[in-house]
Amino acid sequence: MLSIDDHRRDSAGLLYVYPVMSRRAGGVSIGINLNPNNACNWACLYCQVENLTRGGPPPIDLNRLEVELATFLDDALHGDFMQRQVPPEARRLMDVAFSGNGEPTSAAEFPEAVARVGEVLNRFGQVGKLVVRLITNGSLMHRAEVQSGIQRLAELGGEVWFKLDRASASEIAEINGVPGLPEKVAKNLEICAGLAPSWVQTCWFALDGIAPSAESRMAYCDFLRPLARKLAGVHLYGLARPSLQPAAPRLSALPVADLAAFGEQIEKETGIRVNVSP
C-alpha cells in the first residue's frame, strides 16, 4: 500500500513513472522522474533520494515515458490499481507531477516531456482534470527551453511549485548546498510566475536542534513581499520522511504549532495565502 512516508520511485516497476500518496496534493500523485540516475544540481540537506550525486540526467527516452504514463494511467483509471495499492481515504488521482530524483528542468528533453504528458492526458480525457505540476528548485529558469516547457505546462492548466527553503544567502548555501544568491532566486521566481501559476514550496525544520530564527523568518517574508501579487500561494511543510543525506542526524521536525505560527506570520506580512502541511 502507498503511504505518505514512502515515496519510492520504483513502486510501479517503471523507469520514469511512479505513484505516491501526496499529503500536499491530497491524494495520489503520478510522479514523472526525469532523473533516474539520482543526479541533481542541488544537494538539499533533507533530500530523500538515496545515493544522491551532483549532475544532470541521462538522455530521456520520450517514447518509453509516454508508454509508461499511458499504461499506468489506464490501470489507475480503468483497472484495479486504486483498490490494490491505495488506502480508501486517498483513492483519487490528483495530479501528474514532474519531480523525481533530481531537478526536472535539467533534462534537455523537458519541454518535449511536458508535451508528451499533455498528449497522454488528452487521450484519456484528463486535460483540465488532472493538474500537471512542476516541482522545481527554479535554478534553471533563465533557460529558454525551460521557459518553453513551463509555457506548455500552463497551456495544460498546470502550475509550478518553486522551492524556497530560506531567503538569506548563508542559509540557502547551508540548506540547499548551492551558492546563496537571493537576488537571482527572486528573478527566477518572477520569471516563473509570469509563465504559469506558481506556488512557493518551503521545507521548514530545525537544524542541530535549533529552529529558524526570528531574523530568518523575517528575511523570508521580506523576500516574498515584493512578489506577493504574482504568486498563487505558499506550501509550507515539515519533515514527513527521513533524509537520506549525511546531514540527516542534524535535522528534526518542528512542532505543528510552530509551523502554523510561521504560516500566519507569512500571511500577515505578505498577504500571500499559506497551506501548512506538518
Secondary structure, 3 states (H helix, E strand, C coil): CCECCECCCCCCCCCCEEEEEECCCCEEEEEECCCCCCEECCCCCCCCCCCCEECCCCCCCHHHHHHHHHHHHHHHHHCCHHHHHCCHHHCCEEEEEECCCCCHHHCCCHHHHHHHHHHHHHHCCCECCEEEEEEECCCCCCCHHHHHHHHHHHHCCCEEEEECCCCCHHHHHHHHCCCCCHHHHHHHHHHHHHHCCEEEEEECCEECCECCCHHHHHHHHHHHHHHHHHCCEEEEECCCCCCCCCCHHHEECCCHHHHHHHHHHHHHHHCCCEEEEC
